[in-house]
Amino acid sequence: MKNNTIIKLVLCTLLLSNIYVNAQKTTLEVDIAKTVAKIQPTMFGLFFEDINFAADGGLYAEMIKNRSFEFDKPLMGWEQPNTKRSSMNMHSGAATPVNVSENKTNPNFCRILINDDKGYAIINEGFRGMGIKKDAKYNLSLKAANPDGTIKKIIIQFIDKEQKVLGETVIIPSSKEWKNYTVQFTAAQTEAKAKLKITFEGTGTIDLDMVSLFPEDTWKNRKNGLRKDIVQLLYDMKPGFLRFPGGCIVEGRTLADRYQWKKSVGEVENRKTMMNRWNVEFGHKQTPDYFQSFGLGFYEYFQLSEDIGAEPLPILSCGMACQYNTGELAPIEELDPYIQDALDLIEFANGTVDTPWGKLRADMGHPKPFNLKYIGVGNEQWGSDYIERYKVFEKAIKAKYPKIIIVSGSGPSPDGEHFDYAMQELKKLDAELIDEHYYKSPQWFRENAARYDQYDRKGPKIFAGEYAAQSVSGANPNNRNNWECAFSEAAFMTGLERNAEVVTLTSYAPLMAHEDAWQWTPDMIWFNNLETYGSANYYVQKLFSLNKGTDLLTITQDRKTLTGQNNLYASAVKDTKTKEVIIKVVNTAAVVQDIIIDVKGSKLESTGNLITLTSPNLEDENTFADPKKISPKESEYKLKGEKAQLRLPAYSVNILKLKIK
């Protein structure tokens, strides 16, 4: 009995102690009068890489896979249901790829022999199907040659898995020579996994090439443009920059596989298709049908940057293939073509119309320069080979374009021998902007909110170019876009913002993924053939981007920055344009916490806004079924007295916005 009494007393003491601790509200002090640093407009931006079918099959709205028969297997993506390899196919027909070697960029076309037009069909499966919407219009184009004039009609149909026709149109192939044909037709119903069926009237031979299909309703209604719903999510973030085209895709598995921007501009049909390096990168998710048509090329990337108000930030090969693959090197004495690519890209973006590359930009539809300010040399290379090559690029670029800011890289990890070596050498070279990457656990992100507090304020600026909390481990297919990852990134981002003197660009990676064709998780935006949604991580990024302000302020508890004490993280800015003070506080604890914010240096209006992003469970995430399960909730905030009082939900990201008088 005596022992029970002692246990009860201990429990009561602990309970009272806990109540007392919770009653002690954390007080934060914010000084509006003193600007620590200017927040760069580029502070929060976007990183785009063609991984997870992000370009073809995603952002680029083309619906035909292998439209010009240029995949390694020229008929991949196309099926002929009534054609047999070992038959004469007298009751159907057969398609044969034909290679015209003198055409270096688009050598293949498809020659179709129709023996019986009642039995022959060729069907394109799209990118894991084709998403069509009832009453929406679709624009089809193709090149055809009807050498004998015996094919009277080309019949185009949307079909579902039961072969039901969901829309139809007809092309009359009127020329024996190659001729372009365009036609529009309407979908009769909504279907996520439609296919495009092509049949013919008449028998004989017909040649086809560049069979292309786009929704009419694209971003800004551009012909053969970008998928509207995906771009809208990007636009809504008001990003400061757009980095493209990657990522590891810049490097290639070999140098021959590297991304070469000059092959991605000019007429679309003359852009040479090539295998995507993520095609066979991971054993857990091989995608042998993943290729790059380059319909989304450097011109389109620059145009997209302009559309969404972002600074373009292209990254180019430095003559080193991916060091996780072959690590192939271009000898130093053979770097001239790589350097010339960089110089010519700057001319393409900024040159007048009387320069060769500026003229090409104008011919493509954009006479005005794109006003390029940044260029990246290499992606995440490491070691002395990279530093040696970086020096050569820097010298050449600065000699001709001294105002261009060059992005260098510190390798694939935020620590270790390669990182330490790169930072040491790049500092010696007075590098302007160093790209750091980190794919770590949620705990790492919470524990590293003070990472940049001790960085040299007079040293190179930092580009947090690729980061994402990994719920399981790096490059693990079981990683999830769960709430713990998202709020842990938010905690870390308060540290990025607090160090705006050093950190001037940041971006989550990868940007997007196709539900049925991804290679890497987690990803900020998920889409299928009909829909798209932002993950919880997307909303964290969006909130920080929309509320970055213009001036960094101090926010402290007992004169110390809040970097995880009592599971709280904070940063503060003011916006001189809107005359607001914006305070971000992240509560990573499993309990509600009350705080007081003492804002000094100016009087405040009595009403403001409070934005809260929260969810009760660490494993919660947004899905196609519930795309806004974790999304911001905004409410009016009443300021009582001179100090703001906030009750922070467990596991929450909170943004308080108060008007300055």
Secondary structure, DSSP 8 states (H G I E B T S, - for coil): -HHHHHHHHHHHHHHHHHHHHHHS-EEEEEESS---EE--TTSB-EE--S-TT-TBTTTB----TTTTS-SSSTTTTEE-TT--TTS--TTSEEEEEEE-TT-SSS-EEEEEEES-TTT--EEE-BTTBEEE-TT-EEEEEEEEE-TTS---EEEEEEE-TT--EEEEEEE----SS-EEEEEEEE-SS-EEEEEEEEEEESSEEEEEEEEEEEES--GGG-TT-B-HHHHHHHHHT--SEEEES-SGGGT-SSGGGS--GGGGSS-GGGS--EE-TTSSS-GGG--TT-EE--SS-HHHHHHHHHHTT-EEEEEE--SB--TTTT--B--GGG-HHHHHHHHHHHHHHH--TTSHHHHHHHHTT--S-----EEEE-SS--SHHHHHHHHHHHHHHHHH-TT-EEEEE--SSSSSHHHHHHHHHHHHTT-SEEEEEEEE-HHHHHHTTTTTTTS-TTS-EEEEEEEEE-SSSTT-TT----HHHHHHHHHHHHHHHHTTTTEEEEEES--EEETTS-SS---SEEE-SS-EEE-HHHHHHHHHHHT--SEEEEEEETTEE-BSGGGEEEEEEEETTTTEEEEEEEE-SSS-EEEEEEEESS-EEEEEEEEEEE-S-TT----SSSTTSS--EEEEEE--SSEEEEEE-SSEEEEEEEEE-
